[in-house]
Amino acid sequence: MSWFESIILGLVQGLTEFLPISSSAHLRLTAAFSGWDDPGALFTAITQIGTETAILIYFRQDIFAIVTTWCRSLVNRGLRSDPNARMGWLLIIGSLPIGVLGLTLQDQIEGPFRDLRITATMLIVMGLVLGLADRRAGDAVVIGRHAAPGRRKELQDLTVRDGLIYGFCQALALVPGVSRSGATTSGGLFMGYSRAAAARYAFLLAVPAVMASGLFSISEALDDPDVTWGPTLLATVISFAVGYAVIAWFMKFIETKSFMPFVIYRVVLGVVIIALVSFGVIEPLAGEHTG
């Protein structure tokens, strides 16, 4: 991987990780459209450490409160009913599905799942799912003769059941094109959570899984002589800086706007990819290069 490729891919990772449009799909597509080797699942996992570090800093107060309260609750029974201690357990529970499936499907994630035909299908299907979830979030409740916005659940309403459902939604993102934030947020909207709460929990839930995946990938990369560490680390740093700015913008955006622009983008992009693959402009599978 060249330095130029790493700069572009780092920008793409940072720009797309937190938007419901699938960062892994965009990394794969950027390489395909540019005629570069597929950066691979290993490169994606390592650069995601940069964007997850952005989450750690942006939500540092929340995360510090959750981690410290959860740790203290292990020895102090009185803290076990504290919302932050509960959130710690719910994040652990919600991380189990992607942890188990990630290890079980590792070969598929690094190979067949990266087929552009699958990516395009997931962009379209999950885009429509996000659109339906977003529409449901905006539905009004009829009270007498009047329609009024219904109360949406917030993070303090989170239960073990909801945490597991969030976790299984997140696990769908093992397939490029799904989008971790898109799938998890859609699940939250269908369960009745507000847009802001669903997105916030999606970001917090991503931290344990992505950090574990990234560290595991680094341990694998240390034994791989083909890994170009300089460009990979540069892409990781760039993804952190860009990702932090995107989080700040996105959290403000969803307070007043819907997800429909992202839905339309996903569907159009998916259709374009299918057309390009069908006409032989781009190959659905490329030789993977663990940059």
Summary of the structure (lengths in Angstrom):
residues: 291
radius of gyration: 19.3
end to end distance: 5.4
largest distance: 69.4
contacts: 1020
relative contact order: 0.21
helix: 75%
strand: 4%
